[in-house]
C-alpha cells in the first residue's frame, strides 16, 4: 500500500475521531463503581437487545463471585498493588482534547519521538490533536468511501462492535463468548460485564480481504476505552489480516485495560492478527502506566484453518497477555510471534497457549524478550497435545536478551503431551548483548545507542518480518526509542 | 478432599506412634521428628492445586493406611545381593525399612566414617531442607526411624564408592520408612555415594520417603547416584538437598526404574563461587506408573556452572512429570547454566508434562534450556530393519541408545552395566512390543 493513501486514510480516520464520537463526548460519565445498575446503564446507553444484557449480567454475577472467592489471578510473575474495582469509571466518554493550531505547539519532546518513529506528518497532527487541514479531510473522504464500497461489495462486514450488535445480531449472538466464555477468567468476566465497544469483522466464504483491516482500526483502538471487545469471524476459505494498536506513545487516563479478543477460523480460513502496543509505561520510577490485562484467543474450528498472532509489546507498566490458539480442526495451524520489551520498571508476563485437539495440527512459537533497566520479563506458555491429536507438531523458541544488571528474564513453559506420535520441541536461551558485536558496530562509527538498537532489531528479526510491511519499519524504530536511556 | 484430610490425620497419628515406640529425648532424631511433625500437622499432604504438585496426585498414597515399619527377618546376604547388584565390598551400609542392619552391612574401614543418626550430634540433620516448603520431607522427618551420616574427611579421596542399600519390605501390611542420609564432604575430598533403593517382591505396598542432605565442602568432588528400582506397587518420595561451597563439584544421577508413584525433589544451592553442578536423570515409565522429577538449582553467587540433563522413556500408560527450575540471583554474574529434558514416548497411552523454567535476575549470564518430546525415529528404525534387525529388537536398541547417554555417566562400570541390563529388561518387559 502506498504511503500517501495510507496517511490519507489515517487522516480520515482522524476526522472520524473528531466527529464520530461527538455524541459520546456529550454524554455524562457513569459514576464511579461497579454494580448491576452500571451494567444495565451501559447496556441501555448502547441500546442493546435483551439477550446481550442478560449475558452481561451473568458475567457480572460471575465476576462478583470470583471477587468474593478472591479469584483474581496472582500466578503471573508481576507485582502491583491491589486494584480497587469500585474506584473506577466503567463507562467514560473519551475526553475532548484541547485542539492545537499547528504542530509547532506540540511538546518538542513528543515531536522528536514522532520523528524517530517515522510517523507521517498527517498522522502526527492527528495524534497530537492538531486541527486537520480541510483539504486533507475532503481528499480522504473519497478514499474511505472507496474502501468501504470495496469491502461491502465483497460482503465483508467491518465496523464497531456496537454497530454489529445492531446490524448483525445473529452473527454476534452466535459467536460472542464462544471462544472466550465470560467465565474464562477474572478479567474476562469483568470485560464481558462492562465492555464498552470494540471491533467486529466478518469475512464471508471464499473472500480474501483485499486490504489490511489495520488502517481503519488504528484510530478506533485508541478511543474505545479500557474494556474493548473484538470478534473476528473468517468463513470457509477466507483470509483476513488485522492490525491493532499504534506505534505512537499513547497517554491514557485509564490504568486498567482488560480487553477480550475472539477469533474464529472455519475450514481453510486464515486470520493474521498483528498487535503493536505502546501504551504509557509509567515513568522511570514505575509511577503510573497502564495495566494491560488482555485475553486473546483464536479457535481454528475448521480443517486446515490457520491463526497467526504477531505482537510487539513495548508499552504498558504491566502486561498480562497470552494470545492463544485452539487447534480443533484437523491439519490446522497456530502461530505466535512475539517481541516484548521491558525498560525502567516495566513488567511483562506474556506468552501463548497452543491447544492441539485435531489430527496433524502444527504450531510455532517464536518469542523474543528484551529486558533493560529494571524491567522484568516473563515468557509463559502452554503447549498441550491432546490424546487424539495424532501427528501433532510444535516448535517453540524463546530467547531473552538482557541489557543492564538490574533486569530479569524468566521462562515458564508448560508442555503437556498425551500421545506418542507427536513431536514437541522447546528451546530457550538467555544472554546479554555481546560485547564483541557492540565493539564491532561502534568501531565502524555507530553510536552505542544505534549499535544496540541495530543488534536488538537483528535479535527480533524473525518476529518483525511477520508484521505487515507498513508497520515493520515503525516497529523497528519503536524498539530503538523504547530502549533509550537503557545504556549508559 | 476429605480423604486427604483423613490421610493427614492418619499420618500424624502414625508419626506419633513411631515417636512413642522408641523415644530418645534430646537426640538428633527426636528434634528432627518434632519439627517435621509440627510442619506436617500444619500443612498436610500437598494437593494438585499447588503449582509444585499440579500434575502429581497423591491419591495412591493418601489411600494407604500405613503401619510403622516392621522387621523382616527373611532378608539375608544372598537375597540382598540379588536385589542390589552389584554390591560393593567397600563402605556398604544396609537398611531394612529405614533401620540399619549392621549384620548385613559390614560397616567399612578406612577413611570414611559412617555413623548412625542416633549417635550424631543433635542438629546434624534437617539443616538443608525447609520442611515448611516440602510437605513430604516434613512427613519424612516426622516418621524417621534412623539415618546415616557419611563423613568424608578433608583431603581424602575414597577409592571405592560408599554403597547405601535401602531395602523395603511390607509382608503383612502397607508400611512406611523414612530414611535420612546426611553426607558431609570435607574440603578437598573426593567420593562416590550410591543410594540404592530396592524392595522385596510380594506383600503390600511400601512407602519410602527418603531425605538426603549433602554438604559439599570447598573444592570437594562428590558424585551421588540415587537409584530407585522398587516393586511396582511401591511409592517412593525422595528429597535431595545440596549445599555447595566454593569450587566444589557435585554430580547427581537419579535413575528411576521402579515404583508405582515416584516423586523426586532435587534442590541444589550453589553458595560458593566456582562451584559446578551436574544433574543427570533417567526415568523409565511402564504400566500405569507416574514418575515426577522436580529440580531446582539456585545460582546464588557469581561464577558458577550447572548442567542438567534428564531423559525420560515412557511406555504403556505411564506418565512422566518434569519441572526444572534454574534461578540466577541478582549478583550471580558469569553464570553458565544449561538444562535439557528430552522424552521418548513409546506408546499412545503415555503422557508427559514438562516445564523447564528459567528465572534470571542477572545480565552477564549464559543460560539455555530445551525440552523435546517425540517418538522413535522412523528412519533409524527403517535403517535397522533394512539390515535384518527385527522391529522389537530395533526399538529396544534405539531406546537403549537414548538412555545410554545417562547410564554411561554413572560412576563405575559395574554399576552402569548392571543398571543398563535392568533398564533393558524392564523396558522390553513393559512395552510388550
Interface residues (C-beta under 8 A of the other chain):
Chain A: X75 X387 X400 X402 X403 X404 X405 X406 X407 X408 X409 X410 X411 X412 X413 X414 X415 X416 X417 X418 X419 X420 X421 X422 X423 X424 X425 X426 X427 X428 X429 X430 X431 X432
Chain B: X51 X314 X330 X333 X343 X345 X346 X347 X348 X350 X351 X352 X353 X354 X355 X356 X357 X358 X359 X360 X361 X362 X363 X364 X365 X366 X367 X368 X369 X370 X371 X372 X373 X374 X375
